[in-house]
Amino acid sequence: MTALRPVTLITGASAGIGHALAQVFAKNGHELVLVARREQLLASLADEIAATGAPRPTVLCADLSRIDAAHQIGEALTAGGLEPDIVVNNAGFGLLGPAAALDRSEQLAMIDLNVRALTDLSLAFVESLARYKGGILNVASVAAFMPGPGMAVYYATKAYVLSFSEALHQELAPKGVRVTALCPGPVPTEFQARAGIKAQKLGRLIVRSAGRVAEDGYKGLRDGARVVVPGFPNQAAAVLSSVLPRALMMRMSAAHNRDRG
């Protein structure tokens, strides 16, 4: 049997943090497989990376909300003679507004992408990750550390990603697989428009560029960090969430989310 070639699989790579993560991993010598629904944007990114002299990434157009998405990705990789040594789960979205007022089907789709698809892809390739002593980088959010009235379902999905990733960090360590949860604060990307957040409402002190967040995430995974929170203000918010009364944190989150609408 012909040996499969190791690649870094990145979901949600068509824009924002995923786009930046692809650039950072490519710059550091990783061959990439880029996954998202928007094939033209992925192809443009692949061309951009190839123009730097790096191997041109493989582009996979896939809808991760499909129940069989991980299986289809696995089959496509095998057919191409590839297997993951690193999985980067970046795909996800949020919605601003009270849970009872938002479209329920959209919120369930958010859970499906942010939670189910991430879980499936985190577990689907453990054997190959272990062979290469590779890793999993799951993109959560600083929102994972607190309840989020006004974005209740989104905050809850990111709390799951953080908890799941921390547990996997310990469970997969004996196999030599690193697992890191990347928990950025606000990053100016198309995420805000999709969520219904006004761009001018982003807090200047806690905003960090997608490129800087991607660099922080890459270094954290490389170094075997369990959790990476980019930027001191966001790190402070994460720490405060563990010491301040929960009721106070909810009031602060609710006020923050009202101000973003």
N, C-alpha and C positions, 0 to 999 in steps of 0.2 A: 504493500500500500504506500502511495506517495505521501510524504510528510506534508502536513498542512503548515501554512505560513502564519506566524503570529501577527495580529493586528490589534489596534485600539479601536473599539467600537464606541461611537459618540452619537447619542440621540439628541434630537432637537438642535441639530447643528446648522440649521439654515439661517439663524440670526442670533443676535444677543450674546449671552454668555456661552452658548453652545458653539457659535461661530468663533468666539475668542478662544475657547478651549481647544478647538481644532487647530488653530494657528499655533498655540503654545505647544501642544503635543507634537505637531509636525516639526516645529523649530527644534525640538529636543530629540529628533531622530525616530519618532514613531510612525509606522505606516498606519494609515487611518481607513476606517469604514465609516462614512457619514450617513446618518439615518434621519429622515424627516419626510413630511408629505410633499414639500415644495421642491420638486426635482430640479427646476431651473436654478434656484438659489444654491442648491447643493453643488450643481455642476459648476457654477461660477466660483464657488469657494474652492472646489477641487482644482480648477484651472489656476486660481490665485496661488494655491499652495504649490502646485507643480511648477509655477513660474519661478519659485524660489530655489529650485533645484531638488526639492524633496520629491519622493515618489508621489505620483498622482493618487489621491485617495479614491477608493471605491465608493460609488454613490448607490445607496439603496433607498428607493422611494417606498415608504411604508407608513401605514396608518397604525400607530401603536395602540389606538383604542380598540382595535380588533382583538378578539380573545386569542387568536392563533398567531399574533404578530411575532412573538419570540420564536415560535416554531418555524415560521416562514423565514425569519432572519437567519436562523441557524442553518436551514436548508440552503439558502442563498450563499452563505459563507462557505459551507462545505463544497458546494458546486464550484465555487471560485477558488478552491484550494486554500481556504483561509479558516482561521479559528481565533477567538479573542484571547489576548493575554491581559488586556485591560478593558473593562466596561465602564463607560461614563454615562450615567443616567441623568440627563439634563432636561429632557422634554417635560413640559408641564405648563400649566396656566393658572391664573387666579381670577376671581370675580369680586368686585367691590359692591357691598350692599348687604342689607339684612337677609339672612338665609331664607326666611319665610316669604320675602318679597322677590327674590331672584328666581329665575326659571329652574325648576327642580331637575329637569332632564340635563341641563347644562352643568348643574352642580354634581350630578351623578357621573357625568362624563369627565368632570374634573377629578373625581375620586378614581375613576377607571384609569386615567392617564397618570396622575400624580402618584397613585398608590399601587394599583394592581399591575400595571405595565412595568413599573420600576421594580416591583418585587419579582415578577416573572423573569425579567432580564438579569436581575442580580443573582438569581439561582440557576438560570438555564445553562450557564457556561462554567460552573465552578470547577469541573474536571480540567478543562483547558487552562483556566486561571491558575490552578494549583500546579500544573505541569511547568508553567513558565514563572512561577512565583510572582504572579502579577497582582492585579488589584481591581477594586471597584471604587469609583468616585460617584457618590450620589449627591445631587444638588438639592439641598433643602432650603432653608431660609432662616434668618434671625427670628422670623415669626414662629418658628418651631418651638421656641422657648417660652411662649406665653399664649394665653387664650386670646381670641381675636374677634370680639363683637364687631360686626360690620364687614368682616371677611371670615366668618366662622368656619366654613368648610375648607377654605384655602389654608388657614392656620392649622386646622386639624390634620390636613393631609401632610403638611410639612412636619408636624409633630410626629406623625407616623414615620416619615422618612428618617428623621433623626434617631428615634428610638430603635427602629429596625436596623439602621446602619451601625449604631453603637453595639447592638447585640451581635451582628454579623462580624464586626471587628474582632470580637473575642472568639466567636465560634470558628471562624476561618483562619485565625492566627496559626493554629497547629499545622495547617496545610501550607503555610507560607503565603497566604493571600492577604494583602493589605486592604482594609476597607475604611474609607474616609467620608464623613459627611461634611459637605461644604455649605456653610450657612451665611450667605451674604445678606446685607441690608439692601436698601434701594439701589438699583442699577438702572441708569437710563437706557431702556431698550423698548421694543414694541410690546413688552409685557404690560406696561402701564396702559396703553391704548386698549389692549385686549381686555384688561381687567376693569376698565372704566375709571382709571385714576388720572387726574389732571396732572400733566407733567410739571406745571409750575408749583405744585403742592409738594414736590419731593424736598425733603429736608437737606439743605446744602451740606451741613456738617457730616451727615451720615452717608451721603451718596458716594459711590465708588465706581469707577469705570469697569466695563466688562473685561477689558484687558487685564487690569490689576487683579480683579477677582479670579480670573482664569489662572494667572501666575500664582496667586496664593493657593488655589486649589491644586494645581500641579505639584507645587513644592510640598504641600501637605501630604498628598498621596505618596510622593516619592520618599518622604521621610517617615511614613507610617503613622501619621497623626490620626487620631480617632475622630476629632472634630476640628474644623477650621472656620473661624469667624473673622472675615476680613475687616480690618479697620478698628481702631480703638473705641470709637463711640458705639459701634455695634457689639464689640466685646463687653463693654460696660453694660449695655442693655441686657445682654445675655446673663451676666452675673447678677444684675439687679433683679431679674425675673425670678431668681432662686431665693432671694432674701426678702423682697417686698411681699406684703400680704397679697394673696391671689386676687381679692376683691379690688384692691388698688390697681393691680396690673390690668385687670379687665377694664376699669374706668379709663385708664391711660390709653389702652389699645383702642377702645371705642372712640375716644376723643380724637386720636390720631387718624383713624379711618374716616370719621365724619369730616375731618379737615381735608381729606384727599378727594372727596367727591365733588 
